[in-house]
Amino acid sequence: MAKKKTKEEYNEQSIRMLKGADRVRKRPAVIFGSDGLEGCQHTFLEILANSVDEAREGFGDKILVTVRKNHEISVEDFGRGVPLGYNETENRYNWELIFCELYAGGKYDNNEDGGAYEYSLGLNGLGACATQYSSEYMHVASYNGKQVSEIHFKKGEVDGELSVRDLERTDKKKTGTVITWKPDLEVFTDIRIPREFFEATLRRQAVVNGGIHFLLAYEGEEGVEHSEYFYENGIAAYIAEITEGNALTEPVVWSMETRGRDREDKPEYKLKAQIAFCCSKTTNTT
């Protein structure tokens, strides 16, 4: 029988540093806010946010979300394709930086002119890595118009090597990223994300990202059902929709772009906002 550790044995050798996937898998609530269904749902938001950022920058106007009966999720965009190859500045492969290192990403310079992203939902370089670490498996395919690069992970660890091949004639000029993963029940207590969550999330994203098509393919007991969420004029179109037939005034829209900072000693960041308003006889919402 192993000797029970006593308080007196707390010493220099008692301190342990979590490494690799254990940094998320052992304490998922630290990253996702919960180790239950709410945390599991947050993994979807993290991957979706990266695709939204690409579309907001003008690279593609469509995002496809597929949910399968086994709780596997796929998010596909038609942006520039996440770089997975060798990064000479960091002397490591980008697939390793993005999907195996916390606080690594391409959005730290978004407050500077000339950065890869002018505005972005994801800022901290945590989401893709944390989602990969918390997955039973994840597959990433990146298309750059000439080649497709692919990498696969299992239980937070890379499974195989980076694969790069030329695109077939039918896929020539295809660009974008497809990320497919299954949340791990060893990490989350519940991975049964309800259809209503996906629908509500995509609808909200369509409202605040006018001109982007969000398509959902949800596999249920009776087969795959498809739905689309799209507002050409974003929040203004949404206000017109929910007040149709009972609006007292036409929707008024205010848009602004500016710069600001949280403290005098911090760098400026860019801010974009849009507000829509109208008076209605019956609709009361904010």
One Martini backbone bead per residue (centre of mass of N, CA, C, O) as a GRO file, in nm:
protein
  286
    1MET     BB    1   0.097   0.037   0.022
    2ALA     BB    2   0.074   0.354  -0.009
    3LYS     BB    3   0.196   0.628   0.121
    4LYS     BB    4   0.074   0.875   0.298
    5LYS     BB    5   0.057   1.201   0.264
    6THR     BB    6   0.191   1.466   0.431
    7LYS     BB    7   0.224   1.792   0.516
    8GLU     BB    8   0.540   1.772   0.562
    9GLU     BB    9   0.581   1.685   0.236
   10TYR     BB   10   0.574   1.981   0.159
   11ASN     BB   11   0.781   2.073  -0.117
   12GLU     BB   12   0.980   2.124  -0.388
   13GLN     BB   13   0.851   1.843  -0.515
   14SER     BB   14   0.532   1.933  -0.517
   15ILE     BB   15   0.567   2.086  -0.774
   16ARG     BB   16   0.355   2.122  -1.069
   17MET     BB   17   0.353   2.110  -1.430
   18LEU     BB   18   0.153   2.154  -1.680
   19LYS     BB   19   0.129   1.984  -1.996
   20GLY     BB   20  -0.011   2.037  -2.265
   21ALA     BB   21  -0.324   1.901  -2.257
   22ASP     BB   22  -0.349   1.921  -1.942
   23ARG     BB   23  -0.410   2.233  -1.929
   24VAL     BB   24  -0.719   2.150  -2.014
   25ARG     BB   25  -0.822   1.858  -1.934
   26LYS     BB   26  -0.797   1.910  -1.612
   27ARG     BB   27  -0.908   2.242  -1.658
   28PRO     BB   28  -1.160   2.352  -1.846
   29ALA     BB   29  -1.294   2.589  -1.678
   30VAL     BB   30  -1.067   2.799  -1.715
   31ILE     BB   31  -1.137   2.840  -2.025
   32PHE     BB   32  -1.476   2.771  -2.051
   33GLY     BB   33  -1.627   2.793  -1.747
   34SER     BB   34  -1.672   2.472  -1.796
   35ASP     BB   35  -1.734   2.101  -1.774
   36GLY     BB   36  -1.990   2.125  -1.927
   37LEU     BB   37  -2.204   2.221  -2.165
   38GLU     BB   38  -2.107   2.515  -2.175
   39GLY     BB   39  -1.813   2.447  -2.245
   40CYS     BB   40  -1.870   2.288  -2.501
   41GLN     BB   41  -2.008   2.523  -2.654
   42HIS     BB   42  -1.753   2.707  -2.657
   43THR     BB   43  -1.592   2.556  -2.872
   44PHE     BB   44  -1.765   2.648  -3.108
   45LEU     BB   45  -1.716   2.952  -3.081
   46GLU     BB   46  -1.410   2.946  -3.132
   47ILE     BB   47  -1.421   2.837  -3.426
   48LEU     BB   48  -1.627   3.031  -3.549
   49ALA     BB   49  -1.471   3.298  -3.503
   50ASN     BB   50  -1.248   3.248  -3.715
   51SER     BB   51  -1.441   3.245  -3.960
   52VAL     BB   52  -1.563   3.524  -3.918
   53ASP     BB   53  -1.302   3.685  -3.947
   54GLU     BB   54  -1.256   3.618  -4.243
   55ALA     BB   55  -1.525   3.735  -4.354
   56ARG     BB   56  -1.487   4.027  -4.238
   57GLU     BB   57  -1.222   4.063  -4.429
   58GLY     BB   58  -1.339   3.939  -4.724
   59PHE     BB   59  -1.311   3.606  -4.695
   60GLY     BB   60  -1.580   3.530  -4.769
   61ASP     BB   61  -1.965   3.459  -4.735
   62LYS     BB   62  -1.937   3.160  -4.597
   63ILE     BB   63  -2.074   2.927  -4.343
   64LEU     BB   64  -2.029   2.588  -4.244
   65VAL     BB   65  -2.244   2.376  -4.042
   66THR     BB   66  -2.186   2.049  -3.894
   67VAL     BB   67  -2.408   1.806  -3.737
   68ARG     BB   68  -2.380   1.503  -3.575
   69LYS     BB   69  -2.503   1.233  -3.401
   70ASN     BB   70  -2.205   1.194  -3.256
   71HIS     BB   71  -2.114   1.514  -3.203
   72GLU     BB   72  -1.998   1.611  -3.452
   73ILE     BB   73  -1.803   1.892  -3.580
   74SER     BB   74  -1.829   2.139  -3.851
   75VAL     BB   75  -1.615   2.404  -3.990
   76GLU     BB   76  -1.662   2.612  -4.283
   77ASP     BB   77  -1.460   2.810  -4.489
   78PHE     BB   78  -1.356   3.084  -4.749
   79GLY     BB   79  -1.076   3.171  -4.698
   80ARG     BB   80  -0.720   3.156  -4.671
   81GLY     BB   81  -0.622   2.963  -4.478
   82VAL     BB   82  -0.464   2.811  -4.243
   83PRO     BB   83  -0.151   2.813  -4.137
   84LEU     BB   84   0.071   2.504  -4.121
   85GLY     BB   85   0.346   2.563  -4.170
   86TYR     BB   86   0.654   2.688  -4.161
   87ASN     BB   87   0.804   2.898  -3.900
   88GLU     BB   88   1.083   3.093  -3.900
   89THR     BB   89   1.046   3.278  -3.655
   90GLU     BB   90   0.969   3.020  -3.449
   91ASN     BB   91   1.075   2.733  -3.538
   92ARG     BB   92   0.781   2.626  -3.629
   93TYR     BB   93   0.490   2.493  -3.670
   94ASN     BB   94   0.171   2.617  -3.704
   95TRP     BB   95   0.005   2.377  -3.603
   96GLU     BB   96   0.145   2.385  -3.324
   97LEU     BB   97   0.082   2.673  -3.238
   98ILE     BB   98  -0.235   2.672  -3.275
   99PHE     BB   99  -0.303   2.353  -3.152
  100CYS     BB  100  -0.049   2.339  -2.903
  101GLU     BB  101  -0.064   2.655  -2.818
  102LEU     BB  102  -0.091   2.888  -2.601
  103TYR     BB  103  -0.074   3.197  -2.713
  104ALA     BB  104  -0.133   3.158  -3.041
  105GLY     BB  105  -0.130   3.392  -3.325
  106GLY     BB  106  -0.270   3.644  -3.582
  107LYS     BB  107  -0.408   3.892  -3.362
  108TYR     BB  108  -0.199   4.095  -3.210
  109ASP     BB  109  -0.198   4.323  -3.469
  110ASN     BB  110  -0.503   4.457  -3.498
  111ASN     BB  111  -0.411   4.767  -3.402
  112GLU     BB  112  -0.259   4.763  -3.676
  113ASP     BB  113  -0.148   4.854  -3.961
  114GLY     BB  114  -0.123   4.555  -4.163
  115GLY     BB  115  -0.272   4.341  -4.050
  116ALA     BB  116  -0.453   4.048  -4.084
  117TYR     BB  117  -0.651   4.203  -3.873
  118GLU     BB  118  -0.876   4.453  -3.795
  119TYR     BB  119  -1.105   4.259  -3.692
  120SER     BB  120  -1.191   4.055  -3.393
  121LEU     BB  121  -1.297   3.799  -3.185
  122GLY     BB  122  -1.023   3.681  -3.172
  123LEU     BB  123  -0.718   3.744  -2.948
  124ASN     BB  124  -0.554   3.512  -2.750
  125GLY     BB  125  -0.475   3.219  -2.861
  126LEU     BB  126  -0.685   2.971  -2.743
  127GLY     BB  127  -0.926   2.822  -2.889
  128ALA     BB  128  -0.802   2.609  -3.084
  129CYS     BB  129  -0.630   2.466  -2.873
  130ALA     BB  130  -0.844   2.404  -2.655
  131THR     BB  131  -1.025   2.238  -2.843
  132GLN     BB  132  -0.822   2.025  -2.916
  133TYR     BB  133  -0.756   1.929  -2.625
  134SER     BB  134  -1.088   1.863  -2.574
  135SER     BB  135  -1.071   1.634  -2.784
  136GLU     BB  136  -1.102   1.329  -2.925
  137TYR     BB  137  -1.097   1.476  -3.211
  138MET     BB  138  -0.905   1.633  -3.492
  139HIS     BB  139  -0.954   1.802  -3.812
  140VAL     BB  140  -0.736   1.972  -4.052
  141ALA     BB  141  -0.819   2.180  -4.341
  142SER     BB  142  -0.613   2.361  -4.585
  143TYR     BB  143  -0.686   2.607  -4.836
  144ASN     BB  144  -0.488   2.796  -5.109
  145GLY     BB  145  -0.562   2.706  -5.431
  146LYS     BB  146  -0.333   2.454  -5.462
  147GLN     BB  147  -0.344   2.336  -5.166
  148VAL     BB  148  -0.362   2.077  -4.911
  149SER     BB  149  -0.363   2.086  -4.557
  150GLU     BB  150  -0.308   1.822  -4.305
  151ILE     BB  151  -0.431   1.749  -3.965
  152HIS     BB  152  -0.415   1.524  -3.675
  153PHE     BB  153  -0.605   1.450  -3.370
  154LYS     BB  154  -0.567   1.292  -3.032
  155LYS     BB  155  -0.622   1.371  -2.720
  156GLY     BB  156  -0.421   1.636  -2.778
  157GLU     BB  157  -0.262   1.480  -3.003
  158VAL     BB  158  -0.071   1.414  -3.250
  159ASP     BB  159  -0.174   1.227  -3.563
  160GLY     BB  160   0.078   1.251  -3.732
  161GLU     BB  161   0.145   1.421  -4.026
  162LEU     BB  162   0.186   1.658  -4.239
  163SER     BB  163  -0.029   1.712  -4.518
  164VAL     BB  164   0.067   1.768  -4.870
  165ARG     BB  165  -0.142   1.855  -5.155
  166ASP     BB  166  -0.261   1.868  -5.451
  167LEU     BB  167  -0.515   1.977  -5.621
  168GLU     BB  168  -0.770   1.898  -5.778
  169ARG     BB  169  -0.936   2.004  -6.046
  170THR     BB  170  -1.213   2.043  -5.885
  171ASP     BB  171  -1.037   2.223  -5.647
  172LYS     BB  172  -0.950   2.455  -5.785
  173LYS     BB  173  -0.918   2.750  -5.589
  174LYS     BB  174  -0.953   2.650  -5.317
  175THR     BB  175  -1.057   2.803  -5.007
  176GLY     BB  176  -0.985   2.737  -4.666
  177THR     BB  177  -1.146   2.594  -4.366
  178VAL     BB  178  -1.157   2.264  -4.201
  179ILE     BB  179  -1.316   2.178  -3.890
  180THR     BB  180  -1.304   1.864  -3.711
  181TRP     BB  181  -1.492   1.762  -3.412
  182LYS     BB  182  -1.493   1.594  -3.080
  183PRO     BB  183  -1.602   1.608  -2.792
  184ASP     BB  184  -1.489   1.511  -2.469
  185LEU     BB  185  -1.603   1.305  -2.204
  186GLU     BB  186  -1.330   1.339  -2.036
  187VAL     BB  187  -1.390   1.660  -2.007
  188PHE     BB  188  -1.698   1.650  -2.044
  189THR     BB  189  -2.016   1.577  -1.909
  190ASP     BB  190  -2.140   1.719  -2.182
  191ILE     BB  191  -2.203   1.686  -2.562
  192ARG     BB  192  -2.522   1.764  -2.607
  193ILE     BB  193  -2.581   1.978  -2.829
  194PRO     BB  194  -2.829   2.164  -2.912
  195ARG     BB  195  -2.985   2.285  -3.183
  196GLU     BB  196  -3.071   2.563  -3.063
  197PHE     BB  197  -2.785   2.670  -3.025
  198PHE     BB  198  -2.698   2.685  -3.318
  199GLU     BB  199  -2.927   2.862  -3.419
  200ALA     BB  200  -2.888   3.106  -3.229
  201THR     BB  201  -2.592   3.165  -3.299
  202LEU     BB  202  -2.622   3.209  -3.610
  203ARG     BB  203  -2.827   3.433  -3.595
  204ARG     BB  204  -2.656   3.637  -3.439
  205GLN     BB  205  -2.423   3.647  -3.645
  206ALA     BB  206  -2.598   3.749  -3.882
  207VAL     BB  207  -2.682   4.019  -3.753
  208VAL     BB  208  -2.365   4.123  -3.694
  209ASN     BB  209  -2.302   3.996  -4.009
  210GLY     BB  210  -2.353   4.135  -4.273
  211GLY     BB  211  -2.350   3.918  -4.568
  212ILE     BB  212  -2.340   3.648  -4.410
  213HIS     BB  213  -2.354   3.305  -4.452
  214PHE     BB  214  -2.538   3.069  -4.246
  215LEU     BB  215  -2.497   2.714  -4.242
  216LEU     BB  216  -2.708   2.434  -4.144
  217ALA     BB  217  -2.628   2.085  -4.067
  218TYR     BB  218  -2.862   1.861  -3.914
  219GLU     BB  219  -2.841   1.549  -3.752
  220GLY     BB  220  -3.102   1.338  -3.710
  221GLU     BB  221  -3.328   1.082  -3.691
  222GLU     BB  222  -3.451   1.195  -3.992
  223GLY     BB  223  -3.192   1.341  -4.069
  224VAL     BB  224  -3.100   1.609  -4.269
  225GLU     BB  225  -3.109   1.952  -4.178
  226HIS     BB  226  -3.167   2.274  -4.325
  227SER     BB  227  -3.021   2.605  -4.263
  228GLU     BB  228  -3.051   2.972  -4.284
  229TYR     BB  229  -2.846   3.273  -4.208
  230PHE     BB  230  -2.952   3.605  -4.323
  231TYR     BB  231  -2.829   3.958  -4.346
  232GLU     BB  232  -2.762   4.201  -4.552
  233ASN     BB  233  -2.812   4.451  -4.317
  234GLY     BB  234  -2.829   4.318  -4.058
  235ILE     BB  235  -2.970   4.476  -3.797
  236ALA     BB  236  -3.176   4.624  -3.975
  237ALA     BB  237  -3.313   4.367  -4.088
  238TYR     BB  238  -3.396   4.253  -3.815
  239ILE     BB  239  -3.580   4.482  -3.722
  240ALA     BB  240  -3.773   4.459  -3.965
  241GLU     BB  241  -3.862   4.167  -3.909
  242ILE     BB  242  -3.975   4.195  -3.600
  243THR     BB  243  -4.170   4.463  -3.710
  244GLU     BB  244  -4.354   4.355  -3.910
  245GLY     BB  245  -4.657   4.550  -3.928
  246ASN     BB  246  -4.574   4.732  -3.632
  247ALA     BB  247  -4.434   4.984  -3.726
  248LEU     BB  248  -4.398   5.339  -3.675
  249THR     BB  249  -4.099   5.320  -3.784
  250GLU     BB  250  -3.822   5.337  -3.940
  251PRO     BB  251  -3.525   5.220  -3.944
  252VAL     BB  252  -3.240   5.325  -3.760
  253VAL     BB  253  -2.890   5.387  -3.844
  254TRP     BB  254  -2.580   5.348  -3.665
  255SER     BB  255  -2.237   5.420  -3.750
  256MET     BB  256  -1.899   5.319  -3.632
  257GLU     BB  257  -1.547   5.430  -3.628
  258THR     BB  258  -1.273   5.372  -3.398
  259ARG     BB  259  -1.060   5.468  -3.128
  260GLY     BB  260  -0.899   5.311  -2.837
  261ARG     BB  261  -0.845   5.292  -2.471
  262ASP     BB  262  -0.813   5.170  -2.143
  263ARG     BB  263  -0.528   5.315  -2.119
  264GLU     BB  264  -0.272   5.537  -2.146
  265ASP     BB  265  -0.047   5.284  -2.150
  266LYS     BB  266  -0.212   5.180  -2.390
  267PRO     BB  267  -0.293   5.072  -2.680
  268GLU     BB  268  -0.465   5.103  -2.945
  269TYR     BB  269  -0.797   5.032  -3.069
  270LYS     BB  270  -1.043   4.904  -3.265
  271LEU     BB  271  -1.384   5.027  -3.343
  272LYS     BB  272  -1.706   4.874  -3.409
  273ALA     BB  273  -2.045   5.007  -3.466
  274GLN     BB  274  -2.407   4.915  -3.446
  275ILE     BB  275  -2.728   5.087  -3.459
  276ALA     BB  276  -3.075   4.998  -3.413
  277PHE     BB  277  -3.403   5.170  -3.465
  278CYS     BB  278  -3.752   5.144  -3.349
  279CYS     BB  279  -4.098   5.183  -3.353
  280SER     BB  280  -4.352   4.988  -3.170
  281LYS     BB  281  -4.652   4.843  -3.077
  282THR     BB  282  -4.540   4.526  -2.981
  283THR     BB  283  -4.233   4.534  -2.991
  284ASN     BB  284  -3.997   4.421  -2.721
  285THR     BB  285  -3.653   4.491  -2.767
  286THR     BB  286  -3.260   4.455  -2.745
   0.00000   0.00000   0.00000
